[in-house]
Amino acid sequence: MMFIWCLLGLLTLVPVTTSTTNPGVEVKLTQKGLEYGRQIGIASIQQKLGSIKLPDVSGSESVDPIGKVEYSLTGMQIVNLGLPSSALGLVPGSGVSLTIDNAYINLHGNWRVKYLRILKDSGSFDLAVSGLTISTTLAITSDETGRPSVSMTSCTSTLGSVNVKFHGGASWLYNLFSSYIDKALQSALQKQICPLVSDSIADINPHLKTLNVVAEVDKYAEIEYSMVGSPVISNSSIDFGLKGEFYNIGQHKEPPFSPTPFSLPFQSNNMLYIGVSAFTINSASFVYHSTGVLSLNITDDMIPSGSPIRLNTKSFSAFIPQIEKMYPGLMMKLLVKTVKEPLITSKPNNMTVQATSVVMAYAIQPNGTLCPLFDINLEGSISAHMFVTELKLAGNLTLNKIDMRLAKSYVGQFKVTSLENIFTMVLKLAVMPRVNARLEEGYPLPAIGKMRLAETQLQVLKDYLLIGTDVQFTE
């Protein structure tokens, strides 16, 4: 089991250098999250300490009145171990501390002595250590891939009282040298504890390597979740920033806008709070626009069969009579594509998308040749509903209104406003369902390993979305 789970992985997204770049995504790890991590981390340490294997111990001591006594302790095994009291703390401005108090260890083993050159005795013993204290501090760095790496920078362990009970042999004998054996066992234990705690902490790193620093979205886009600076550690939480920017796969082209600073409000009901800025969402808009994905050919078969309006010159002749005269009885095709990246804005409880597009209409000749009819510039106002599904941020759009202006006509002048209803219908019935189908698939949030979210809530605030969630990990 990993130590202090992978939420410490989120905590430890710390690069070795700082940056002045503002983050697109902010994350706050609360005391509630740290408490969950402490519980899992202590279970991991207890499991690791339970694997202590003490080597056989031998030596000799001069014991009055019998002189030199040679002793050996063999077959030592832990039979019980408990870590009843522990605390995981934040050290403002520096890192994380872990303390374990009142721990206990019980061992069983065999003893053998030789004295007066020829006399031997043997038996078994039980060792009870109580009041064990362990104090550690953690260092956080970045590996060569930009992923976090955790290591233990200091560790001290103090054994409280040690009680040895011998079984078998002559009680007068082992009472003479029991103090020497106490010291030998304490020393053997002392050498094992901190290295095993260090191993437990190091066990985090393979899990941290699963961090989706670059998360693939689809064949067009990926999101970068690398850190842009060191975290801000206070007494109650850890705040840190991720780049949170969409890129074209294989081509990291920066958009013509930059993230603006924002900070998450103090909340403590959830383990984790994630703020996704309008910059992050708009960077996705930039990527998909620049790759040409935000274009769609609309044909009559995409219009519901029950619609009274069809994509043909006969239907459009009701609004533009000359179309049917010039191209009688032909089917039509509309090409809708964005002129610039859609702009997403958010304010409390309201997220909107402003899209600037061009609609190019064609008549389809029997041989498949496209004859241009007209181009219309279209401004659309759209409401966005965002939600979290599994480990993804997803959305659903609703068209509010459109404004149209004739850009070019190949069939003479006509009133663009006469087409407003038909274009609104086409957008709602043919375009929005396809856009929403993609948005509902969602876009990856930063995640580590087998992580799942629970009790998730999403708020729309000024210039960012706030996701509050608890986190669970499965093996």
Secondary structure, 3 states (H helix, E strand, C coil): CCCCCCHHHHHCCCCCCCCCCCCCEEEEEEHHHHHHHHHHHHHHHHHHHCCCCCCCEEEEEEECCCEEEEEEEEEEEEEEEECCEEEEEEECCCEEEEEEEEEEEEEEEEEEEEECCCEEEEEEEEEEEEEEEEEEEEEEEECCCCCEEEEEEEEEEECCCEEEEEECCCHHHHHHHHHHHHHHHHHHHHHHHHHHHHHHHHCHHHHHCCCCCEEECCCCEEEECCECCCCEECCCEEEEEECCEEEECCECCCCCCCCCCCCCCCCCCCCEEEEEEHHHHHHHHHHHHHCCCCEEEEEHHHCCCCCCCCCEHHHHCCCCHHHHHHCCCCEEEEEEEECCCCEEEEECCEEEEEEEEEEEEEEECCCCCEEEEEEEEEEEEEEEEEEEECCEEEEEEEEEEEEEEEEEECCCCCCHHHHHHHHHHHHHHHHHHHHHHHHCCCEECCCCCCEEEEEEEEEEECCEEEEEEEEEECC
